[in-house]
């Protein structure tokens, strides 16, 4: 893949996807810009890592930047405020953060803190999430929106919370839930605050299209909706029904889908109002996407709109629909999660070693070698730019034939080793000649299959589950040496014992690629990689593949003077902690190992003075970090 820019780092497209927050410094390092001080120079990310290492905090780690979280919350709320002012909208905007998107305490606490000036609330889709929401002092007019399947205990707690002044809205997902709400009301004598979730027929495009439309998992169709309205009216609770929830979809790539879905939601809202339902809030759910690739296109990992354009479309559509129906403008509610939190976290890890698929030199052919070893070596003699494809074909043919001869016993191990080294030398020459070409050739795609493997200190399944499960793209870039042209291409392999633990799709300036341009690993210094925009879902969905636990997590704030402040450190899981997750008692394991050591000493296969060494090694491991140290 060829790139025309003179700047070596331009190949990574940082200026396209970095949102003005991530950039390459003059020293060739990834830098973090402070949104509160846009005139200040970017802070070196490798410099931050060095500082943290001096404090004893090592990679792999998730690095959260509090100022990025604050910036996104401010941007969304101020963009809605601008849209409301520009359109003379007569209602308000209230945002709620879906706890499921990132349930970590340090994240939720800061979202509540940064959201207070805008009366931001929280969305709870389960009893545990409701418990979390109710542990926070929210502004008086902030909402707690309760979605998902709810039993009587869930509804009882949500209803009782009204006595503390919480605006806890029980969003009915089905007629059965309406029955439960009515029963709890009769039991407690406390009027609930009720919403109804209405399925829209409009289906969005993109990766998450099944989260929208009438085949989506949650919400009611028109028939169920009318039955619920009648149930509430018969129970004397119709005046408690204040909110309509209509989820637009998730990571909506096309702004025109936003307009269409909002328009349909407004139709339900106006019709319910005509039915005598005193609705005051229109909850449009999630949907505001993140431009992971910087393409600014309606694709699975990008969006064709800005935050401001999204807000303008929502407010204009609601205003027009309500004016046309002659109705008051409702409070607009959205449940943006990904757009709020994705950019605030990054995963940082070091590269441990590399497996290279070329070689700088080749051995001499020996007299007794099979003639195909000589034939393979002879390819270098006619390797020229004009005969690149021919040489590729010949080298691949001879290498494959030699492998077949080895399997049948006609070529010995040392001959095969020489042949493989000769082949790798030829590949190095071919790569160099192809890289010098101005035009992309057919060999570019074939050479991608010979990308190196960079073995990295992280678990894909723990820290980037969406990359493995749904082919989610995140920007990935080396953190240093970006003032030097990358001289190799690689896929990234994690340290789990699983062939699926690799990343082989990358965002570059001119599109996606099956390999990442990288540098030859330095002999003395660490070579770091950063995966950006991982704040949404990745920290919560990770699993314990090979019992690799949570990484170290660090929250920092960027200071206007160019430094940073360490706000919080959460040490990564120890081996004993992950053992407990899968029902092993670490104390029992130590006792079992000690018993085997003592039995070995009694049997004479182990010396008594080895006992301390063995037990110390076992205890050190059981109390250590699950990742490479």
ABEGO torsion letter per residue (X at the ends): XBBABABAAAAAGAAAAAGGABBBBAAGBBBBBBAABAABBBBBAAAAAAAAAAAGBBOBBBBBBAAAAAAAAAAAAAAAAAAAAAAGBABBBBBBBBAAABABAAAAAAAAAAAAAAGBBBBBABAAAAAAAAABBBBAABBBBBBEBBBAAAAAAAAAAAAAGBBBBBBBABAAAAAAAAAAAAAAGBBBBBBBBBBBABBBBEAAAAABEAABABEBBAAAAAAAAAAAAAAGAAAABABBBBBAEBGBABAAAAAAAAAAAAAAAAAAAAAGBBBABBBAEBGBBBBAAGAGBBBAABBABBAAAAAAAAAAAAAAAAAAAGBBBBBBBBBBAAAAAAAABBBBBBBABBBBABBABBBBBBAABBAAAAAAAAAAAABBAAAAAAAAAAAAAAAAAAAAAAAAGABBAAAAAAAAAAAAAAAAAAAAAAAABABBBAAAAAAAAABBBBBBBBBAAAABAAAAAAGBBBBBBBABGAABBBABBBBBBBABBBAABBBABBBBAAEBBABBBBBBBBAABBBBBBBBGAABGAAAABBABGGBBBBBBBBBBBBAAGBBBBABBBBBBBAAAAAAAAGBBAAAAAAAAAAAAAAAAAAGABBAAAAAAAAAAAAAAAABBABBX
